[in-house]
Amino acid sequence: MGDILIVDDERDIRELVSDILKDEGYTTRLAANSGECMAELEAEPPSLMILDIWLKDSDMDGIDILKIAKRDYPGVPVIIISGHGNIEIAVAAIKQGAYDYIEKPFNIDQLMVVIGRAMETSRLRRENVALKRREAEPAILVGQSPAFKAMKASLDKVTKSNGRVMLSGPPGCGKELAARYIHANSGRSDCPFVSVGSASVEPERMEEVLFGRESPERGIEPGLLEQADGGVLFFDEVADMPTGTQSKILRVLVDQTFQRVGGTEKVRVDIRVISSTTRDLAVEIREGRFRQELFHRLAVVPVEVPSLDERREDIPDLAEYFLETFNKAQGLPLRMLSDEAVALLQTMVWPGNVRQLKNMMERVLILGEAKGTIGPSELPGTESPAPKEEGRVVLSGSLATLPLREARELFEREYLLTQINRFGGNISRTANFVGMERSALHRKLKSLGVVTSNKQGGRIAYLDSTAG
């Protein structure tokens, strides 16, 4: 049911409470002074601690132990007991974070009620942490493109270390998923993953959100740093962090300690920090909006997350994965994409990257047919402006105004560039799809004024040499 640590300098009290709790199915540990108490806490934090406020032959009293327990073991509820009770002591204990206060001689039934409530609170907290971890699962990365494989290889290397990682890339490319992948495959996977939306928190509240606060009225309220203790703290869009907070975070990264807002004692945490940004931090540093020292602390291992345009070969696999996920998670119909729909997806513009593709697949399943394959006409933004006659192609305005030779060249150029991008710069696959020999495709590209540029991330980028 739970492990309860009983701390009292009176042997009879310790053993009496222990026997009663054992009869109720609990396991117990006993400590007669502050030294034994701290040794038990360090060996294994209990599910609950019952703590006498006055301890003979001890270096610390109950309030001192309570402060340390709430600082280093915030998830452990503490019930204070005392034979010299008064309202001031009770208030002081509650302010320091005690779950409740009971005077000696206490009623056993009353004690069991308080213990039951405290254990339930502890259980709910643990379940909440577990729920947050489950929300992050599964941290599955999908893709086979060269750009994707290069990124994943970098992520796999950093999972085994505690080094700080800076993930950069355009909006919607999957930076938080990459951070969750690192966490899920690291030695901290059983501990929390806490995300901080640097842009979503008001600047004047950022320190309170991160460091927590202490006040006479509300006691101790842990911040996100304490909630992430043992696990990962993810700074999403770190460039949006207020400059004042940046200097304080820098100090936390140096010695892993901080003070709550309104507090006086240092709180120690063990966290791994992962950050993300869509901005060029070198520019932010030059403009004085981001501290260079903080950048060097956060970007120990920089990892670039590619845009969807850089990994178009992965679009079919990603789309299929999203369709299956929405079927399992939301009960939406399980449908497959037609070959024509897949080809169209690979030629579309994706300013929103993977997030945009995911949203499109969800929209198709919600608004589309209940069964059958998904055709091009069901993809948002591809609806025809007017009905077409069977076997007839409607020309765009620009093509319709050109002489035949120029229109044909323009069409061939755009068509081949689209197919090359679709297949990630792979000439062999492009030639096979369009029905040409590889050498013939090279000659055609040259005749159309299309020349190769440098290779990047395994892709060959093709540019129109005649474009102004």
C-alpha positions as a Markdown table, in Angstrom:
| # | Residue | x | y | z |
|---|---|---|---|---|
| 1 | Met | 0.0 | 0.0 | 0.0 |
| 2 | Gly | 2.8 | 2.4 | 0.8 |
| 3 | Asp | 6.1 | 2.9 | 2.7 |
| 4 | Ile | 5.8 | 5.3 | 5.7 |
| 5 | Leu | 8.7 | 6.8 | 7.6 |
| 6 | Ile | 8.0 | 7.5 | 11.3 |
| 7 | Val | 10.3 | 10.0 | 13.0 |
| 8 | Asp | 9.9 | 10.4 | 16.7 |
| 9 | Asp | 12.3 | 10.4 | 19.7 |
| 10 | Glu | 9.9 | 8.4 | 21.8 |
| 11 | Arg | 10.3 | 4.7 | 21.2 |
| 12 | Asp | 6.8 | 3.8 | 22.4 |
| 13 | Ile | 5.2 | 6.3 | 20.0 |
| 14 | Arg | 7.3 | 5.0 | 17.0 |
| 15 | Glu | 6.4 | 1.4 | 17.6 |
| 16 | Leu | 2.8 | 2.0 | 18.5 |
| 17 | Val | 2.2 | 4.0 | 15.2 |
| 18 | Ser | 4.2 | 1.4 | 13.3 |
| 19 | Asp | 2.2 | -1.6 | 14.6 |
| 20 | Ile | -1.1 | 0.2 | 13.8 |
| 21 | Leu | 0.1 | 1.0 | 10.2 |
| 22 | Lys | 1.3 | -2.5 | 9.7 |
| 23 | Asp | -2.1 | -3.9 | 10.7 |
| 24 | Glu | -3.6 | -1.6 | 8.0 |
| 25 | Gly | -1.2 | -3.1 | 5.3 |
| 26 | Tyr | 1.5 | -0.4 | 5.2 |
| 27 | Thr | 5.2 | -1.0 | 5.5 |
| 28 | Thr | 7.1 | 1.2 | 7.9 |
| 29 | Arg | 10.6 | 2.5 | 8.7 |
| 30 | Leu | 11.6 | 4.1 | 12.0 |
| 31 | Ala | 14.0 | 6.9 | 12.9 |
| 32 | Ala | 14.7 | 8.3 | 16.4 |
| 33 | Asn | 16.6 | 11.5 | 15.5 |
| 34 | Ser | 17.4 | 13.8 | 12.6 |
| 35 | Gly | 20.5 | 11.9 | 11.6 |
| 36 | Glu | 18.6 | 8.6 | 11.2 |
| 37 | Cys | 15.8 | 10.5 | 9.4 |
| 38 | Met | 18.1 | 12.0 | 6.8 |
| 39 | Ala | 19.8 | 8.7 | 6.3 |
| 40 | Glu | 16.4 | 7.0 | 5.5 |
| 41 | Leu | 15.4 | 9.8 | 3.2 |
| 42 | Glu | 18.6 | 9.6 | 1.3 |
| 43 | Ala | 18.5 | 5.8 | 1.0 |
| 44 | Glu | 14.9 | 5.8 | -0.4 |
| 45 | Pro | 12.3 | 8.6 | -0.2 |
| 46 | Pro | 9.1 | 7.1 | 1.5 |
| 47 | Ser | 5.6 | 7.5 | 0.3 |
| 48 | Leu | 4.8 | 9.5 | 3.4 |
| 49 | Met | 6.6 | 10.8 | 6.5 |
| 50 | Ile | 5.2 | 11.2 | 10.0 |
| 51 | Leu | 7.5 | 13.7 | 11.7 |
| 52 | Asp | 7.7 | 14.8 | 15.4 |
| 53 | Ile | 8.4 | 18.5 | 15.7 |
| 54 | Trp | 10.6 | 18.1 | 18.8 |
| 55 | Leu | 13.5 | 15.7 | 18.6 |
| 56 | Lys | 15.9 | 15.1 | 21.5 |
| 57 | Asp | 19.6 | 14.6 | 20.9 |
| 58 | Ser | 19.2 | 15.8 | 17.3 |
| 59 | Asp | 21.0 | 18.5 | 15.3 |
| 60 | Met | 17.7 | 19.5 | 13.7 |
| 61 | Asp | 14.2 | 19.9 | 14.8 |
| 62 | Gly | 11.1 | 18.8 | 12.8 |
| 63 | Ile | 10.7 | 22.2 | 11.1 |
| 64 | Asp | 14.3 | 22.0 | 9.9 |
| 65 | Ile | 13.8 | 18.5 | 8.5 |
| 66 | Leu | 10.5 | 19.6 | 6.9 |
| 67 | Lys | 12.3 | 22.4 | 5.0 |
| 68 | Ile | 14.9 | 20.0 | 3.7 |
| 69 | Ala | 12.3 | 17.3 | 2.8 |
| 70 | Lys | 10.1 | 19.8 | 0.9 |
| 71 | Arg | 13.2 | 21.1 | -0.9 |
| 72 | Asp | 14.8 | 17.8 | -1.9 |
| 73 | Tyr | 11.8 | 15.5 | -1.9 |
| 74 | Pro | 8.8 | 17.7 | -2.8 |
| 75 | Gly | 6.7 | 14.7 | -3.7 |
| 76 | Val | 6.7 | 13.2 | -0.2 |
| 77 | Pro | 3.8 | 14.4 | 2.0 |
| 78 | Val | 4.7 | 15.2 | 5.6 |
| 79 | Ile | 2.4 | 15.0 | 8.6 |
| 80 | Ile | 3.7 | 16.9 | 11.6 |
| 81 | Ile | 2.9 | 15.6 | 15.2 |
| 82 | Ser | 3.8 | 17.3 | 18.5 |
| 83 | Gly | 3.0 | 17.1 | 22.2 |
| 84 | His | 3.6 | 20.8 | 22.7 |
| 85 | Gly | 1.2 | 22.1 | 20.1 |
| 86 | Asn | 0.1 | 25.7 | 19.6 |
| 87 | Ile | -1.4 | 27.6 | 16.8 |
| 88 | Glu | 2.0 | 29.3 | 15.9 |
| 89 | Ile | 3.7 | 25.9 | 15.4 |
| 90 | Ala | 0.9 | 24.6 | 13.3 |
| 91 | Val | 0.9 | 27.6 | 11.1 |
| 92 | Ala | 4.7 | 27.5 | 10.7 |
| 93 | Ala | 4.5 | 23.8 | 9.7 |
| 94 | Ile | 1.8 | 24.4 | 7.1 |
| 95 | Lys | 3.6 | 27.3 | 5.6 |
| 96 | Gln | 6.7 | 25.2 | 5.2 |
| 97 | Gly | 4.7 | 22.7 | 3.2 |
| 98 | Ala | 3.4 | 20.1 | 5.8 |
| 99 | Tyr | 0.3 | 18.2 | 4.6 |
| 100 | Asp | -1.3 | 18.4 | 8.1 |
| 101 | Tyr | -0.6 | 19.0 | 11.8 |
| 102 | Ile | -1.8 | 16.7 | 14.6 |
| 103 | Glu | -1.3 | 17.2 | 18.4 |
| 104 | Lys | -0.3 | 14.5 | 20.8 |
| 105 | Pro | -2.0 | 12.6 | 22.3 |
| 106 | Phe | -3.7 | 12.0 | 19.0 |
| 107 | Asn | -6.7 | 9.9 | 18.2 |
| 108 | Ile | -5.8 | 6.9 | 16.2 |
| 109 | Asp | -8.8 | 7.1 | 14.0 |
| 110 | Gln | -8.1 | 10.7 | 13.3 |
| 111 | Leu | -4.5 | 9.9 | 12.4 |
| 112 | Met | -5.5 | 7.1 | 10.0 |
| 113 | Val | -7.9 | 9.5 | 8.2 |
| 114 | Val | -5.2 | 12.0 | 7.7 |
| 115 | Ile | -2.7 | 9.4 | 6.6 |
| 116 | Gly | -5.3 | 8.0 | 4.1 |
| 117 | Arg | -5.9 | 11.4 | 2.6 |
| 118 | Ala | -2.1 | 12.2 | 2.4 |
| 119 | Met | -1.4 | 8.9 | 0.7 |
| 120 | Glu | -4.2 | 9.5 | -1.7 |
| 121 | Thr | -2.7 | 12.9 | -2.5 |
| 122 | Ser | 0.7 | 11.3 | -3.0 |
| 123 | Arg | -0.8 | 8.7 | -5.3 |
| 124 | Leu | -2.6 | 11.3 | -7.4 |
| 125 | Arg | 0.6 | 13.3 | -7.8 |
| 126 | Arg | 2.5 | 10.2 | -9.0 |
| 127 | Glu | -0.3 | 9.3 | -11.4 |
| 128 | Asn | -0.2 | 12.9 | -12.7 |
| 129 | Val | 3.5 | 12.6 | -13.4 |
| 130 | Ala | 2.9 | 9.2 | -15.0 |
| 131 | Leu | 0.1 | 10.7 | -17.1 |
| 132 | Lys | 2.4 | 13.5 | -18.3 |
| 133 | Arg | 5.0 | 10.9 | -19.3 |
| 134 | Arg | 2.4 | 8.9 | -21.2 |
| 135 | Glu | 1.3 | 12.0 | -23.0 |
| 136 | Ala | 4.8 | 12.2 | -24.4 |
| 137 | Glu | 4.6 | 8.6 | -25.7 |
| 138 | Pro | 5.2 | 7.2 | -28.1 |
| 139 | Ala | 8.2 | 9.4 | -29.2 |
| 140 | Ile | 8.3 | 7.8 | -32.6 |
| 141 | Leu | 10.4 | 9.3 | -35.4 |
| 142 | Val | 9.2 | 8.3 | -38.9 |
| 143 | Gly | 11.3 | 8.6 | -42.1 |
| 144 | Gln | 14.0 | 7.1 | -44.3 |
| 145 | Ser | 15.3 | 10.1 | -46.2 |
| 146 | Pro | 19.0 | 11.1 | -46.0 |
| 147 | Ala | 18.2 | 14.3 | -44.1 |
| 148 | Phe | 16.1 | 12.4 | -41.6 |
| 149 | Lys | 18.7 | 9.7 | -41.1 |
| 150 | Ala | 21.4 | 12.3 | -40.5 |
| 151 | Met | 19.2 | 14.0 | -37.8 |
| 152 | Lys | 18.3 | 10.7 | -36.1 |
| 153 | Ala | 21.9 | 9.6 | -36.0 |
| 154 | Ser | 22.7 | 12.8 | -34.1 |
| 155 | Leu | 19.8 | 12.3 | -31.7 |
| 156 | Asp | 20.9 | 8.7 | -31.0 |
| 157 | Lys | 24.4 | 9.9 | -30.1 |
| 158 | Val | 23.1 | 12.4 | -27.5 |
| 159 | Thr | 20.6 | 10.1 | -25.8 |
| 160 | Lys | 23.3 | 8.3 | -23.9 |
| 161 | Ser | 24.8 | 11.5 | -22.4 |
| 162 | Asn | 23.5 | 14.3 | -20.2 |
| 163 | Gly | 24.8 | 17.0 | -22.6 |
| 164 | Arg | 22.6 | 20.0 | -23.3 |
| 165 | Val | 21.1 | 20.0 | -26.8 |
| 166 | Met | 19.9 | 22.9 | -28.9 |
| 167 | Leu | 17.4 | 21.9 | -31.6 |
| 168 | Ser | 17.0 | 24.3 | -34.5 |
| 169 | Gly | 14.6 | 24.3 | -37.5 |
| 170 | Pro | 11.5 | 26.0 | -38.9 |
| 171 | Pro | 8.2 | 25.9 | -37.2 |
| 172 | Gly | 6.3 | 22.6 | -37.2 |
| 173 | Cys | 9.3 | 20.5 | -38.3 |
| 174 | Gly | 9.2 | 18.3 | -35.1 |
| 175 | Lys | 11.7 | 19.9 | -32.6 |
| 176 | Glu | 9.7 | 18.9 | -29.5 |
| 177 | Leu | 9.2 | 15.4 | -30.8 |
| 178 | Ala | 13.0 | 15.2 | -31.3 |
| 179 | Ala | 13.4 | 16.4 | -27.7 |
| 180 | Arg | 10.9 | 13.8 | -26.4 |
| 181 | Tyr | 12.8 | 11.1 | -28.4 |
| 182 | Ile | 16.0 | 12.0 | -26.6 |
| 183 | His | 14.3 | 11.8 | -23.3 |
| 184 | Ala | 12.4 | 8.5 | -24.0 |
| 185 | Asn | 15.7 | 6.8 | -25.0 |
| 186 | Ser | 17.9 | 8.2 | -22.2 |
| 187 | Gly | 18.6 | 7.1 | -18.6 |
| 188 | Arg | 16.0 | 9.7 | -17.5 |
| 189 | Ser | 13.1 | 8.2 | -19.3 |
| 190 | Asp | 11.3 | 7.2 | -16.0 |
| 191 | Cys | 11.5 | 10.9 | -14.8 |
| 192 | Pro | 9.4 | 13.9 | -15.9 |
| 193 | Phe | 9.6 | 15.6 | -19.3 |
| 194 | Val | 8.5 | 19.2 | -18.6 |
| 195 | Ser | 8.0 | 21.7 | -21.5 |
| 196 | Val | 8.3 | 25.4 | -21.0 |
| 197 | Gly | 6.7 | 27.5 | -23.7 |
| 198 | Ser | 9.0 | 30.5 | -23.5 |
| 199 | Ala | 6.7 | 32.5 | -25.8 |
| 200 | Ser | 3.5 | 31.6 | -24.0 |
| 201 | Val | 4.5 | 32.7 | -20.5 |
| 202 | Glu | 4.2 | 36.4 | -19.7 |
| 203 | Pro | 7.7 | 37.9 | -19.1 |
| 204 | Glu | 6.7 | 39.2 | -15.6 |
| 205 | Arg | 5.6 | 35.7 | -14.6 |
| 206 | Met | 8.5 | 33.7 | -16.1 |
| 207 | Glu | 10.6 | 33.5 | -13.0 |
| 208 | Glu | 7.7 | 32.5 | -10.8 |
| 209 | Val | 6.7 | 29.8 | -13.3 |
| 210 | Leu | 10.3 | 28.4 | -13.5 |
| 211 | Phe | 11.5 | 28.8 | -9.9 |
| 212 | Gly | 8.2 | 28.6 | -8.0 |
| 213 | Arg | 7.3 | 30.9 | -5.1 |
| 214 | Glu | 7.1 | 31.1 | -1.3 |
| 215 | Ser | 4.7 | 33.3 | 0.6 |
| 216 | Pro | 3.2 | 33.3 | 4.2 |
| 217 | Glu | -0.3 | 33.0 | 2.8 |
| 218 | Arg | 0.2 | 30.1 | 0.3 |
| 219 | Gly | 3.4 | 28.4 | 1.6 |
| 220 | Ile | 5.7 | 26.7 | -1.0 |
| 221 | Glu | 4.6 | 26.4 | -4.6 |
| 222 | Pro | 7.2 | 24.4 | -6.7 |
| 223 | Gly | 8.0 | 25.8 | -10.1 |
| 224 | Leu | 8.8 | 23.9 | -13.3 |
| 225 | Leu | 12.4 | 23.4 | -12.4 |
| 226 | Glu | 11.4 | 21.4 | -9.3 |
| 227 | Gln | 8.8 | 19.5 | -11.3 |
| 228 | Ala | 11.4 | 18.4 | -13.8 |
| 229 | Asp | 13.9 | 17.3 | -11.1 |
| 230 | Gly | 15.6 | 14.1 | -12.3 |
| 231 | Gly | 14.3 | 14.5 | -15.8 |
| 232 | Val | 14.3 | 16.9 | -18.7 |
| 233 | Leu | 13.4 | 20.6 | -18.9 |
| 234 | Phe | 12.6 | 21.6 | -22.5 |
| 235 | Phe | 12.7 | 25.3 | -23.4 |
| 236 | Asp | 10.5 | 25.7 | -26.5 |
| 237 | Glu | 11.5 | 28.8 | -28.5 |
| 238 | Val | 14.2 | 29.7 | -26.0 |
| 239 | Ala | 14.9 | 33.0 | -27.9 |
| 240 | Asp | 11.6 | 34.3 | -26.5 |
| 241 | Met | 12.9 | 34.1 | -22.9 |
| 242 | Pro | 13.1 | 37.5 | -21.2 |
| 243 | Thr | 16.7 | 38.8 | -20.9 |
| 244 | Gly | 16.4 | 39.1 | -17.1 |
| 245 | Thr | 15.4 | 35.5 | -16.8 |
| 246 | Gln | 18.2 | 34.5 | -19.1 |
| 247 | Ser | 20.9 | 35.6 | -16.5 |
| 248 | Lys | 19.2 | 33.6 | -13.7 |
| 249 | Ile | 18.8 | 30.5 | -15.9 |
| 250 | Leu | 22.5 | 30.8 | -16.7 |
| 251 | Arg | 23.3 | 30.6 | -12.9 |
| 252 | Val | 21.0 | 27.5 | -12.6 |
| 253 | Leu | 22.9 | 25.8 | -15.4 |
| 254 | Val | 26.2 | 26.5 | -13.6 |
| 255 | Asp | 25.5 | 25.1 | -10.2 |
| 256 | Gln | 22.0 | 23.4 | -10.5 |
| 257 | Thr | 20.6 | 25.5 | -7.6 |
| 258 | Phe | 18.2 | 28.5 | -7.4 |
| 259 | Gln | 15.9 | 30.3 | -5.0 |
| 260 | Arg | 12.1 | 30.4 | -5.3 |
| 261 | Val | 10.5 | 33.9 | -5.7 |
| 262 | Gly | 10.1 | 35.2 | -2.2 |
| 263 | Gly | 12.3 | 32.5 | -0.7 |
| 264 | Thr | 15.7 | 32.7 | 0.9 |
| 265 | Glu | 17.0 | 29.1 | 0.8 |
| 266 | Lys | 18.6 | 27.5 | -2.2 |
| 267 | Val | 16.9 | 24.6 | -3.9 |
| 268 | Arg | 19.0 | 22.0 | -5.7 |
| 269 | Val | 17.8 | 20.1 | -8.7 |
| 270 | Asp | 19.2 | 17.5 | -11.2 |
| 271 | Ile | 17.9 | 18.3 | -14.6 |
| 272 | Arg | 18.9 | 17.9 | -18.2 |
| 273 | Val | 18.1 | 21.0 | -20.4 |
| 274 | Ile | 17.1 | 20.7 | -24.1 |
| 275 | Ser | 16.2 | 23.9 | -26.0 |
| 276 | Ser | 14.7 | 24.7 | -29.4 |
| 277 | Thr | 14.6 | 27.7 | -31.6 |
| 278 | Thr | 13.3 | 28.8 | -35.0 |
| 279 | Arg | 15.5 | 31.9 | -35.0 |
| 280 | Asp | 19.1 | 32.5 | -35.9 |
| 281 | Leu | 20.5 | 33.0 | -32.4 |
| 282 | Ala | 23.7 | 34.5 | -33.8 |
| 283 | Val | 21.5 | 37.4 | -34.9 |
| 284 | Glu | 19.7 | 37.5 | -31.6 |
| 285 | Ile | 23.1 | 37.8 | -29.8 |
| 286 | Arg | 24.3 | 40.6 | -32.1 |
| 287 | Glu | 21.1 | 42.5 | -31.5 |
| 288 | Gly | 21.5 | 42.1 | -27.7 |
| 289 | Arg | 18.3 | 40.0 | -27.3 |
| 290 | Phe | 20.1 | 36.8 | -26.2 |
| 291 | Arg | 23.0 | 36.3 | -23.9 |
| 292 | Gln | 26.0 | 34.8 | -25.6 |
| 293 | Glu | 27.1 | 33.0 | -22.4 |
| 294 | Leu | 23.7 | 31.3 | -22.2 |
| 295 | Phe | 23.9 | 30.2 | -25.8 |
| 296 | His | 27.2 | 28.5 | -25.2 |
| 297 | Arg | 25.7 | 26.7 | -22.1 |
| 298 | Leu | 22.6 | 25.6 | -24.0 |
| 299 | Ala | 24.1 | 24.7 | -27.4 |
| 300 | Val | 26.7 | 22.1 | -26.2 |
| 301 | Val | 25.3 | 19.8 | -28.9 |
| 302 | Pro | 23.5 | 21.6 | -31.8 |
| 303 | Val | 21.2 | 19.5 | -33.9 |
| 304 | Glu | 19.4 | 20.7 | -37.0 |
| 305 | Val | 15.9 | 19.4 | -37.6 |
| 306 | Pro | 15.1 | 19.3 | -41.3 |
| 307 | Ser | 12.0 | 20.9 | -42.9 |
| 308 | Leu | 9.5 | 18.7 | -44.7 |
| 309 | Asp | 10.8 | 20.2 | -48.0 |
| 310 | Glu | 14.2 | 18.7 | -47.2 |
| 311 | Arg | 12.7 | 15.2 | -46.6 |
| 312 | Arg | 9.9 | 14.9 | -49.2 |
| 313 | Glu | 10.6 | 11.2 | -49.6 |
| 314 | Asp | 9.2 | 10.8 | -46.1 |
| 315 | Ile | 5.8 | 12.3 | -46.9 |
| 316 | Pro | 4.2 | 8.9 | -47.8 |
| 317 | Asp | 5.4 | 7.2 | -44.6 |
| 318 | Leu | 4.5 | 10.2 | -42.4 |
| 319 | Ala | 1.0 | 10.5 | -43.9 |
| 320 | Glu | 0.3 | 6.8 | -43.4 |
| 321 | Tyr | 1.6 | 7.0 | -39.8 |
| 322 | Phe | -0.8 | 9.9 | -39.0 |
| 323 | Leu | -3.8 | 8.2 | -40.6 |
| 324 | Glu | -3.2 | 5.1 | -38.5 |
| 325 | Thr | -2.6 | 7.2 | -35.4 |
| 326 | Phe | -5.8 | 9.1 | -35.7 |
| 327 | Asn | -7.7 | 5.8 | -36.3 |
| 328 | Lys | -6.3 | 4.3 | -33.1 |
| 329 | Ala | -6.4 | 7.4 | -30.9 |
| 330 | Gln | -9.7 | 9.0 | -32.0 |
| 331 | Gly | -11.6 | 6.2 | -33.7 |
| 332 | Leu | -11.5 | 7.9 | -37.1 |
| 333 | Pro | -12.0 | 5.7 | -40.2 |
| 334 | Leu | -8.8 | 3.9 | -41.3 |
| 335 | Arg | -8.2 | 4.9 | -44.9 |
| 336 | Met | -5.3 | 4.8 | -47.3 |
| 337 | Leu | -4.0 | 7.3 | -49.7 |
| 338 | Ser | -4.2 | 6.6 | -53.4 |
| 339 | Asp | -1.0 | 6.8 | -55.5 |
| 340 | Glu | -2.2 | 10.0 | -57.1 |
| 341 | Ala | -2.9 | 11.6 | -53.7 |
| 342 | Val | 0.6 | 10.6 | -52.5 |
| 343 | Ala | 2.2 | 12.1 | -55.6 |
| 344 | Leu | 0.3 | 15.3 | -55.1 |
| 345 | Leu | 1.3 | 15.6 | -51.4 |
| 346 | Gln | 5.0 | 15.3 | -52.4 |
| 347 | Thr | 4.6 | 18.2 | -54.8 |
| 348 | Met | 2.8 | 20.6 | -52.5 |
| 349 | Val | 4.3 | 23.5 | -50.6 |
| 350 | Trp | 4.6 | 22.9 | -46.8 |
| 351 | Pro | 5.3 | 26.1 | -44.9 |
| 352 | Gly | 3.9 | 24.4 | -41.8 |
| 353 | Asn | 6.1 | 21.4 | -42.3 |
| 354 | Val | 5.2 | 18.1 | -40.5 |
| 355 | Arg | 2.6 | 19.7 | -38.3 |
| 356 | Gln | 0.7 | 21.0 | -41.4 |
| 357 | Leu | 0.8 | 17.5 | -42.9 |
| 358 | Lys | -0.5 | 16.0 | -39.7 |
| 359 | Asn | -3.3 | 18.5 | -39.5 |
| 360 | Met | -4.3 | 17.9 | -43.1 |
| 361 | Met | -4.5 | 14.1 | -42.5 |
| 362 | Glu | -6.8 | 14.7 | -39.5 |
| 363 | Arg | -9.0 | 17.0 | -41.5 |
| 364 | Val | -9.3 | 14.5 | -44.3 |
| 365 | Leu | -10.5 | 11.8 | -42.0 |
| 366 | Ile | -12.9 | 14.1 | -40.2 |
| 367 | Leu | -14.5 | 15.7 | -43.2 |
| 368 | Gly | -13.9 | 13.1 | -45.9 |
| 369 | Glu | -15.7 | 9.9 | -46.8 |
| 370 | Ala | -16.1 | 7.1 | -44.2 |
| 371 | Lys | -14.3 | 4.5 | -46.4 |
| 372 | Gly | -12.4 | 4.0 | -49.6 |
| 373 | Thr | -9.0 | 5.4 | -50.6 |
| 374 | Ile | -8.3 | 9.1 | -50.3 |
| 375 | Gly | -8.0 | 10.7 | -53.7 |
| 376 | Pro | -6.4 | 14.0 | -54.7 |
| 377 | Ser | -9.8 | 15.8 | -54.7 |
| 378 | Glu | -10.1 | 15.2 | -50.9 |
| 379 | Leu | -6.9 | 17.0 | -50.1 |
| 380 | Pro | -7.5 | 20.5 | -48.7 |
| 381 | Gly | -6.6 | 23.3 | -51.1 |
| 382 | Thr | -6.6 | 21.1 | -54.2 |
| 383 | Glu | -10.3 | 21.3 | -55.1 |
| 384 | Ser | -10.8 | 22.2 | -58.8 |
| 385 | Pro | -12.2 | 25.7 | -59.3 |
| 386 | Ala | -14.5 | 24.4 | -62.0 |
| 387 | Pro | -15.6 | 21.0 | -63.3 |
| 388 | Lys | -13.4 | 19.5 | -66.0 |
| 389 | Glu | -14.6 | 17.6 | -69.1 |
| 390 | Glu | -13.5 | 14.0 | -69.3 |
| 391 | Gly | -10.0 | 13.8 | -70.8 |
| 392 | Arg | -9.5 | 17.5 | -70.9 |
| 393 | Val | -6.8 | 19.5 | -69.0 |
| 394 | Val | -7.6 | 23.1 | -67.9 |
| 395 | Leu | -4.5 | 25.3 | -68.6 |
| 396 | Ser | -3.3 | 28.0 | -66.2 |
| 397 | Gly | -3.5 | 31.6 | -67.4 |
| 398 | Ser | 0.3 | 31.8 | -67.9 |
| 399 | Leu | 0.5 | 28.7 | -70.1 |
| 400 | Ala | -2.5 | 29.6 | -72.1 |
| 401 | Thr | -1.0 | 32.9 | -73.3 |
| 402 | Leu | 2.3 | 31.4 | -74.5 |
| 403 | Pro | 3.3 | 30.0 | -77.9 |
| 404 | Leu | 3.3 | 26.2 | -78.0 |
| 405 | Arg | 7.1 | 25.8 | -77.9 |
| 406 | Glu | 7.5 | 28.2 | -74.9 |
| 407 | Ala | 4.5 | 26.7 | -73.1 |
| 408 | Arg | 5.9 | 23.1 | -73.6 |
| 409 | Glu | 9.3 | 24.1 | -72.3 |
| 410 | Leu | 7.9 | 25.8 | -69.3 |
| 411 | Phe | 5.6 | 22.9 | -68.5 |
| 412 | Glu | 8.5 | 20.3 | -68.9 |
| 413 | Arg | 10.8 | 22.4 | -66.7 |
| 414 | Glu | 8.3 | 22.8 | -63.9 |
| 415 | Tyr | 7.1 | 19.2 | -64.2 |
| 416 | Leu | 10.6 | 17.8 | -64.0 |
| 417 | Leu | 11.6 | 20.1 | -61.2 |
| 418 | Thr | 8.5 | 19.0 | -59.3 |
| 419 | Gln | 9.3 | 15.3 | -59.8 |
| 420 | Ile | 13.0 | 15.8 | -58.8 |
| 421 | Asn | 12.0 | 17.5 | -55.6 |
| 422 | Arg | 9.4 | 14.8 | -55.0 |
| 423 | Phe | 12.0 | 12.1 | -55.1 |
| 424 | Gly | 14.5 | 14.1 | -53.0 |
| 425 | Gly | 16.9 | 14.8 | -55.8 |
| 426 | Asn | 17.2 | 11.1 | -56.8 |
| 427 | Ile | 17.7 | 11.1 | -60.6 |
| 428 | Ser | 17.4 | 7.4 | -61.0 |
| 429 | Arg | 14.0 | 7.3 | -59.2 |
| 430 | Thr | 12.8 | 10.4 | -61.1 |
| 431 | Ala | 13.8 | 8.9 | -64.5 |
| 432 | Asn | 12.1 | 5.7 | -63.7 |
| 433 | Phe | 8.8 | 7.5 | -62.7 |
| 434 | Val | 8.7 | 9.8 | -65.7 |
| 435 | Gly | 9.6 | 6.9 | -68.1 |
| 436 | Met | 13.0 | 8.1 | -69.3 |
| 437 | Glu | 16.5 | 6.8 | -69.4 |
| 438 | Arg | 18.7 | 8.4 | -66.8 |
| 439 | Ser | 21.1 | 9.8 | -69.5 |
| 440 | Ala | 18.1 | 11.1 | -71.5 |
| 441 | Leu | 16.8 | 12.9 | -68.4 |
| 442 | His | 20.1 | 14.6 | -67.9 |
| 443 | Arg | 20.1 | 15.8 | -71.5 |
| 444 | Lys | 16.6 | 17.0 | -71.1 |
| 445 | Leu | 17.4 | 18.9 | -67.9 |
| 446 | Lys | 20.4 | 20.5 | -69.6 |
| 447 | Ser | 18.4 | 21.5 | -72.7 |
| 448 | Leu | 15.8 | 23.2 | -70.4 |
| 449 | Gly | 18.5 | 25.2 | -68.6 |
| 450 | Val | 18.3 | 23.2 | -65.4 |
| 451 | Val | 21.6 | 22.8 | -63.7 |
| 452 | Thr | 22.7 | 21.0 | -60.6 |
| 453 | Ser | 23.9 | 22.8 | -57.5 |
| 454 | Asn | 25.8 | 21.5 | -54.4 |
| 455 | Lys | 24.7 | 18.4 | -52.5 |
| 456 | Gln | 23.2 | 19.1 | -49.1 |
| 457 | Gly | 22.2 | 16.4 | -46.6 |
| 458 | Gly | 22.2 | 13.8 | -49.3 |
| 459 | Arg | 19.8 | 15.7 | -51.6 |
| 460 | Ile | 20.7 | 17.1 | -55.0 |
| 461 | Ala | 19.1 | 20.6 | -55.4 |
| 462 | Tyr | 18.2 | 21.6 | -58.9 |
| 463 | Leu | 17.9 | 25.2 | -60.0 |
| 464 | Asp | 16.6 | 26.9 | -63.0 |
| 465 | Ser | 19.6 | 28.6 | -64.6 |
| 466 | Thr | 17.4 | 30.9 | -66.7 |
| 467 | Ala | 15.5 | 32.3 | -63.7 |
| 468 | Gly | 16.2 | 35.9 | -62.8 |
